[in-house]
């Protein structure tokens, strides 16, 4: 595994509030630049991402 910091990340965005069941058009996968962490800060990499049923109401 490389010790180099990543320069970009992929992010899921909610682009439209779902009406009924969520559809793929309600979301977008976007690429974003990752800034180097400031002094005294760290950069964390997520290994897992969970989308639980209760989140439906939060959209």
Phi, psi and omega in degrees: 000137181282143177271355181292144178285142178291151179257347178215161178220164175253137183228136173271130179242139172274109185264343177208139177292128180294140171247110188085216180288140177298142178241162180299332179292344180281350184233157176219135174265118184238153176258137182225150177287144177252120179281149176294141180296142178289167178306130179082005180246164177231160175251128184249137176254126176283136175261330183227151178222130183241133173244106185263156183305326182297339182291341180304317180291338181276346179283000000 
